[in-house]
């Protein structure tokens, strides 16, 4: 394998690592952790991040991310109904 091929595969892994990182960030997890996992173990990290559940939901009043168990939004201070 030539050095150009090695560089290509490293860059490909770094770019592919962005997919789990972006999905993880949307679900409320660390971007850097999921980027590293995605770059190193894409085959495992991508399905894992897709199928894990998020611990967050959007506040129906201000649309900020809050924990699912929250009874009061920490941003707008409105009470939330538990569903």
C-alpha positions as CSV (number, residue, x, y, z in Angstrom):
1,X,0.0,0.0,0.0
2,X,1.4,3.4,-1.0
3,X,1.5,6.4,1.3
4,X,-1.1,8.1,-0.8
5,X,-3.5,5.2,-0.2
6,X,-2.8,5.3,3.6
7,X,-3.6,9.1,3.6
8,X,-6.8,8.5,1.6
9,X,-8.1,5.8,4.0
10,X,-7.3,8.0,7.1
11,X,-9.1,10.9,5.6
12,X,-12.0,8.7,4.6
13,X,-12.2,7.4,8.2
14,X,-12.2,10.9,9.6
15,X,-14.9,12.0,7.2
16,X,-17.1,8.9,7.8
17,X,-16.7,9.5,11.5
18,X,-18.8,12.7,11.1
19,X,-22.0,10.7,10.5
20,X,-22.2,9.1,13.9
21,X,-20.9,12.3,15.5
22,X,-23.7,14.4,14.0
23,X,-26.4,11.9,14.9
24,X,-25.0,11.6,18.4
25,X,-24.9,15.4,18.8
26,X,-28.5,15.7,17.7
27,X,-29.5,13.1,20.3
28,X,-27.6,15.0,23.0
29,X,-24.4,13.1,23.2
30,X,-20.8,14.3,22.9
31,X,-19.8,15.1,19.3
32,X,-16.1,14.4,19.9
33,X,-16.7,11.0,21.5
34,X,-19.0,9.8,18.6
35,X,-16.6,11.3,16.0
36,X,-13.7,9.3,17.4
37,X,-15.8,6.1,17.7
38,X,-17.1,6.6,14.2
39,X,-13.7,7.2,12.7
40,X,-12.1,4.2,14.5
41,X,-15.1,1.8,14.4
42,X,-17.6,3.1,11.9
43,X,-19.2,-0.3,11.3
44,X,-20.1,-0.6,15.0
45,X,-20.6,3.1,15.9
46,X,-23.0,4.1,13.1
47,X,-25.7,1.5,13.9
48,X,-25.2,1.9,17.6
49,X,-25.8,5.7,17.5
50,X,-28.8,5.3,15.2
51,X,-30.6,2.8,17.5
52,X,-29.8,4.2,21.0
53,X,-32.6,6.3,22.5
54,X,-32.1,9.9,23.4
55,X,-32.5,11.1,27.0
56,X,-33.8,14.4,25.7
57,X,-36.9,15.9,24.3
58,X,-37.9,19.4,23.1
59,X,-39.8,21.7,25.3
60,X,-43.2,22.3,23.7
61,X,-43.1,26.0,24.6
62,X,-39.5,27.1,23.8
63,X,-38.2,24.2,21.7
64,X,-35.0,23.8,23.7
65,X,-33.6,20.4,24.5
66,X,-34.5,19.2,28.0
67,X,-34.3,15.8,29.8
68,X,-37.3,13.5,29.3
69,X,-37.8,13.3,33.0
70,X,-38.0,17.1,33.5
71,X,-41.2,18.5,35.0
72,X,-40.1,22.2,34.5
73,X,-38.2,23.5,31.5
74,X,-34.9,24.9,32.7
75,X,-35.0,27.6,29.9
76,X,-38.5,29.0,30.0
77,X,-39.4,27.8,33.5
78,X,-42.8,26.5,32.3
79,X,-44.3,23.3,33.8
80,X,-44.5,20.3,31.6
81,X,-47.0,17.6,31.6
82,X,-45.7,14.1,32.1
83,X,-46.6,11.8,29.2
